Structure formats: C-alpha cells, structure tokens
Amino acid sequence: MPDREARLTALLDLVEAVAGPRALVLDLACGTGSITRRLLDRFPGARSVAVDIDPALLAIARATFAGDDRVRIVRADLGDPAWVRHVPETPVDAVVTATALHWVAEPRLRLLYRELAGVVRPGGVVANADLMVPPDLPHLATALAAVEARRQDAVRIDGRPEWDAWWDLAAADPRLADAVAERRAFFGGNHAAEFDPPSSWHAEALLDAGFVEAGVAYRWGNSALVAALR
C-alpha cells in the first residue's frame, strides 16, 4: 500500500485531536500491532488495547510488546457480539482500525458499529481506514484502481513477498508454525468474502449507530479514512 504510512498518520492525527497524547486507544483487528507501535512511538504516554482473532498475528504482537504495560493484547472474534466482554477497560478515547473490517459482512458490520458506539466515550472517535471508493465518482474510481495497481506493483519490485508467500514463510518459522497451523484451521484456508462498500455507506452506518457526525477525514485514491465522533 503506497499510502500506508500516510493513512496511519491520519489515524493518529484523529487520536491526538480528540484525546491528546495520553489516549486510551482500542486497536481493532490489530494484526501484528503496527498501529499500536506507531501510536506509542508518537505518544509514549498513550495506552492500547489491541484486539484480534488471528493467533499467528497475535503471536507477533505479543512478542513485539512483551513487557510493555501500556499494551494489553486481547484475542476476541469480532464476528461474535460477545467480543466486547473481552475488552478489559472501557470507555476508550478512540477506536482505530486499518485494512481489516472489509472481512466483516454487511449485516455484522452494521452491528459492530453499534457495539463500538457503546465502547467509545462521548466525544471520542471511531476511525476506519480501508478501501472505500468515492460514491460520487464511479468512473474515476475505476480509472484510479488501475493507477493504484501500478503503484503497488512498483513497490513490490524490492522483493517483498506476496500475501500467500508471506504466510508460507511464517509457517516455516518454528516460532510461528503452531500459531499459523491454528490460524489455518480456524479460517478453513480462506477468509470470508470481502465487503467493500463506498465511504458513504460507512458514514451512514455510523450515524445510524448513534454517532453525532461521520464522514471522510482522509482520502488517497480509492482508499479512505472514515471517522465518526461519539
């Protein structure tokens, strides 16, 4: 993702705007903890609750933040409304997530946004960065997709592995082999179908969930960051 650092910076700008440098942040679908790492580098006084279901990615996150009492790692399934009960401290100042919620199907994502409205404090923010095409530019979005694909190909020439190849490398690492095997058993070899609605869908769903305002806070081509104020 050529704009990855820019979108993560935009996420942290929102955290700073609503909560300042000592925010309590819920890193939703945290993966290896890349957002949490940047959060703590920028705001050493912040704290993070990092939630994911993937045992392999969480194994990396736990190793990354071992001994850091600013971070609590939680394994929970966002597909199950009971995930909220696993969050050790609420309300939080901000909920941030990137390139993850497209794995959540439409009916469940609507409910998830409602659950987040109960997790974040009044005046706090929920921010989701993902593929979200501009709804008012359908033809331009198609053209932009081709440009973005060429930029991604240009980034890959340094030899970094593709998705499947990265997981094969992880499976071959004795420190991760068991966790990757557990992951593959859990997902059955495949994720669910992706749900990639336009940014307007996310804004409307967040408003329906009870947020007082919602809209695009950052855009790069067909990727956007939708933010909602509680």
LINVEN-V690500 format. One record per residue. N is the residue number from 1. RES is the residue in one small letter. PHI is phi as a letter, one per 40 degrees, with the letter a starting at -180 (NA if undefined). OMEGA is omega in degrees with one decimal (* if undefined). Layout:
N_RES_PHI_OMEGA / N_RES_PHI_OMEGA
This chain:
1_m_NA_-176.7 / 2_p_d_-178.2 / 3_d_b_-170.3 / 4_r_d_-177.0 / 5_e_c_179.0 / 6_a_c_-178.7 / 7_r_c_177.6 / 8_l_c_173.8 / 9_t_c_178.3 / 10_a_c_175.5 / 11_l_d_-177.5 / 12_l_c_172.9 / 13_d_d_179.2 / 14_l_c_176.5 / 15_v_d_179.5 / 16_e_c_-176.8 / 17_a_c_-174.6 / 18_v_c_-171.0 / 19_a_b_179.6 / 20_g_g_-169.8 / 21_p_c_-178.6 / 22_r_b_-175.8 / 23_a_c_166.4 / 24_l_c_-170.6 / 25_v_b_171.4 / 26_l_c_178.2 / 27_d_c_-169.7 / 28_l_c_-173.6 / 29_a_f_-166.2 / 30_c_c_-176.4 / 31_g_g_-178.4 / 32_t_c_179.4 / 33_g_g_-175.6 / 34_s_c_177.2 / 35_i_c_179.0 / 36_t_d_178.1 / 37_r_d_-179.6 / 38_r_c_176.7 / 39_l_d_-176.2 / 40_l_c_175.4 / 41_d_c_-178.0 / 42_r_c_-177.6 / 43_f_b_-176.5 / 44_p_d_179.3 / 45_g_c_179.7 / 46_a_c_174.3 / 47_r_b_-177.2 / 48_s_b_165.3 / 49_v_b_-173.3 / 50_a_b_-172.1 / 51_v_b_174.1 / 52_d_a_177.3 / 53_i_b_-172.4 / 54_d_c_-175.6 / 55_p_c_-178.7 / 56_a_c_179.1 / 57_l_c_178.3 / 58_l_c_176.2 / 59_a_c_177.1 / 60_i_c_179.9 / 61_a_c_-179.3 / 62_r_c_178.1 / 63_a_c_-179.3 / 64_t_c_-172.8 / 65_f_b_179.4 / 66_a_d_178.0 / 67_g_g_-179.9 / 68_d_c_-175.2 / 69_d_c_173.9 / 70_r_c_-174.1 / 71_v_b_171.4 / 72_r_b_-178.6 / 73_i_c_-177.0 / 74_v_b_172.6 / 75_r_c_-179.5 / 76_a_a_-177.0 / 77_d_c_-179.8 / 78_l_c_175.3 / 79_g_c_-179.2 / 80_d_b_-179.2 / 81_p_d_179.6 / 82_a_c_-179.2 / 83_w_d_-176.1 / 84_v_d_-177.2 / 85_r_c_179.9 / 86_h_c_-179.8 / 87_v_c_-169.5 / 88_p_c_-177.0 / 89_e_a_175.0 / 90_t_a_0.1 / 91_p_c_176.8 / 92_v_b_178.0 / 93_d_c_-175.4 / 94_a_a_171.2 / 95_v_b_-179.2 / 96_v_b_178.2 / 97_t_a_-178.7 / 98_a_a_172.6 / 99_t_f_-175.4 / 100_a_b_-170.6 / 101_l_c_173.8 / 102_h_c_175.2 / 103_w_c_-179.3 / 104_v_c_-177.0 / 105_a_c_-172.6 / 106_e_d_-178.0 / 107_p_c_-178.0 / 108_r_c_-179.9 / 109_l_c_175.7 / 110_r_d_179.2 / 111_l_c_179.0 / 112_l_c_177.9 / 113_y_c_176.4 / 114_r_c_178.0 / 115_e_c_178.8 / 116_l_c_177.0 / 117_a_c_177.2 / 118_g_c_-177.4 / 119_v_c_-176.7 / 120_v_c_-176.4 / 121_r_c_171.1 / 122_p_d_-175.8 / 123_g_g_177.2 / 124_g_c_-173.4 / 125_v_b_167.8 / 126_v_b_-176.5 / 127_a_b_-177.3 / 128_n_b_178.1 / 129_a_b_-176.0 / 130_d_a_172.0 / 131_l_c_-179.8 / 132_m_a_-174.6 / 133_v_c_176.2 / 134_p_c_-172.7 / 135_p_c_-176.5 / 136_d_c_-178.6 / 137_l_b_-173.5 / 138_p_c_-178.9 / 139_h_c_177.9 / 140_l_c_178.6 / 141_a_c_177.6 / 142_t_c_179.2 / 143_a_c_179.1 / 144_l_c_-179.7 / 145_a_d_179.1 / 146_a_c_178.0 / 147_v_c_-179.3 / 148_e_c_178.1 / 149_a_c_178.1 / 150_r_c_178.7 / 151_r_c_176.8 / 152_q_c_177.5 / 153_d_c_179.7 / 154_a_c_178.4 / 155_v_c_-174.3 / 156_r_c_-173.8 / 157_i_c_178.8 / 158_d_c_174.4 / 159_g_g_178.8 / 160_r_c_-174.1 / 161_p_c_171.0 / 162_e_c_-176.2 / 163_w_d_-176.0 / 164_d_c_-179.7 / 165_a_c_177.6 / 166_w_c_-179.9 / 167_w_c_175.6 / 168_d_c_176.8 / 169_l_c_178.5 / 170_a_c_-179.3 / 171_a_c_-179.7 / 172_a_c_179.2 / 173_d_c_-177.1 / 174_p_d_178.8 / 175_r_c_-175.9 / 176_l_b_-171.6 / 177_a_d_-178.5 / 178_d_c_-179.3 / 179_a_c_178.1 / 180_v_c_177.1 / 181_a_c_176.7 / 182_e_c_178.6 / 183_r_d_-177.6 / 184_r_c_176.7 / 185_a_c_-178.7 / 186_f_c_-177.4 / 187_f_c_180.0 / 188_g_g_178.9 / 189_g_g_-176.8 / 190_n_a_168.6 / 191_h_c_170.8 / 192_a_c_177.3 / 193_a_c_-179.0 / 194_e_c_176.1 / 195_f_b_-173.5 / 196_d_b_-179.8 / 197_p_c_175.9 / 198_p_c_-178.3 / 199_s_d_-179.7 / 200_s_c_178.1 / 201_w_c_-179.0 / 202_h_c_-179.8 / 203_a_c_-179.5 / 204_e_c_180.0 / 205_a_c_178.6 / 206_l_c_176.0 / 207_l_c_177.1 / 208_d_c_-179.1 / 209_a_c_176.1 / 210_g_h_177.2 / 211_f_c_-172.8 / 212_v_c_173.5 / 213_e_a_-178.3 / 214_a_a_178.9 / 215_g_i_-178.8 / 216_v_c_178.4 / 217_a_b_-179.9 / 218_y_a_174.7 / 219_r_a_170.9 / 220_w_b_-177.4 / 221_g_g_-178.4 / 222_n_c_175.1 / 223_s_b_-178.1 / 224_a_a_172.3 / 225_l_b_177.0 / 226_v_c_-179.9 / 227_a_b_178.6 / 228_a_b_179.6 / 229_l_c_-179.3 / 230_r_c_*
